[in-house]
Amino acid sequence: MTLVVVLADRLRAVRERRGLTQVEAVARMPGSIKRGYLNDIEKGRRTNLTIEMLARIGRAYGMTVGELLDGVDYPLDDDAPAPESG
C-alpha cells in the first residue's frame, strides 16, 4: 500500500465519520475543488496534494492538518538516506 492510498483512506474515513457526503464536503470549500476532484483524492488518483489543499480539506472537516494526518502511519523506505541534521 502506498502513502497516497493510506492518506486517501484516511481522508475518506474522516469525511464519513463527520457524516458528510462528498457533495457536502466540497460545499464547505467554495471555489476550492469540485466533487470529482475530492473523489479522485479519496480514491488515491491524485498524488500531488499540497499542504494548502490538505488545510482546505481539514477546515471543511473542522480539523487542523495535524489532526487530519493523525494516524497516517507509513513505513519509511529502509534504503532511503537518513535526513542530515544541521
C-alpha positions as CSV (number, residue, x, y, z in Angstrom):
1,M,0.0,0.0,0.0
2,T,1.4,3.4,-1.0
3,L,1.4,6.5,1.1
4,V,-1.1,8.1,-1.3
5,V,-3.6,5.2,-0.7
6,V,-3.1,5.4,3.1
7,L,-3.8,9.1,3.0
8,A,-6.8,8.6,0.7
9,D,-8.3,6.1,3.0
10,R,-7.8,8.4,6.0
11,L,-9.4,11.4,4.3
12,R,-12.4,9.3,3.2
13,A,-12.8,7.8,6.7
14,V,-12.6,11.2,8.4
15,R,-15.3,12.6,6.0
16,E,-17.5,9.7,6.6
17,R,-17.1,9.9,10.4
18,R,-18.2,13.5,10.1
19,G,-21.3,12.3,8.3
20,L,-20.5,14.3,5.2
21,T,-21.1,13.3,1.6
22,Q,-18.5,14.4,-1.0
23,V,-21.0,17.0,-2.2
24,E,-21.5,18.4,1.3
25,A,-17.7,18.4,1.9
26,V,-16.9,20.4,-1.2
27,A,-19.8,22.8,-0.4
28,R,-17.7,23.7,2.7
29,M,-14.8,24.6,0.4
30,P,-16.4,27.1,-2.0
31,G,-14.3,27.6,-5.1
32,S,-11.6,25.2,-3.9
33,I,-12.4,21.9,-5.5
34,K,-15.1,20.0,-7.3
35,R,-16.7,16.8,-6.1
36,G,-14.9,14.8,-8.8
37,Y,-11.5,16.1,-7.6
38,L,-12.3,15.1,-4.0
39,N,-13.4,11.7,-5.3
40,D,-10.0,11.3,-7.1
41,I,-8.2,12.3,-3.9
42,E,-10.2,9.7,-1.9
43,K,-9.5,7.0,-4.5
44,G,-5.8,7.7,-4.4
45,R,-5.7,9.0,-8.0
46,R,-4.3,12.4,-7.0
47,T,-0.7,12.2,-6.0
48,N,0.2,15.8,-5.8
49,L,-1.7,17.1,-2.8
50,T,-0.3,20.3,-1.3
51,I,-0.4,21.3,2.3
52,E,-2.7,24.1,1.3
53,M,-5.2,21.6,-0.1
54,L,-4.9,19.5,3.0
55,A,-5.6,22.6,5.0
56,R,-8.7,23.4,3.0
57,I,-10.0,19.8,3.4
58,G,-9.2,19.9,7.1
59,R,-11.1,23.2,7.6
60,A,-14.1,21.7,5.8
61,Y,-14.0,18.8,8.3
62,G,-13.3,21.1,11.3
63,M,-9.8,19.9,11.8
64,T,-6.2,21.0,11.5
65,V,-3.8,19.4,9.1
66,G,-2.1,17.7,12.1
67,E,-5.4,16.3,13.2
68,L,-6.2,15.2,9.7
69,L,-2.9,13.4,9.3
70,D,-3.1,11.8,12.8
71,G,-2.9,8.1,12.4
72,V,-1.5,8.2,8.9
73,D,1.4,5.8,9.5
74,Y,3.6,4.8,6.6
75,P,6.9,3.0,7.0
76,L,9.8,4.8,5.5
77,D,12.0,3.0,2.9
78,D,14.9,1.5,4.8
79,D,17.2,2.2,1.9
80,A,16.4,5.9,2.0
81,P,19.2,8.1,3.3
82,A,18.7,9.5,6.8
83,P,18.0,13.2,6.9
84,E,21.0,15.4,7.7
85,S,20.9,17.3,10.9
86,G,22.3,20.7,10.7
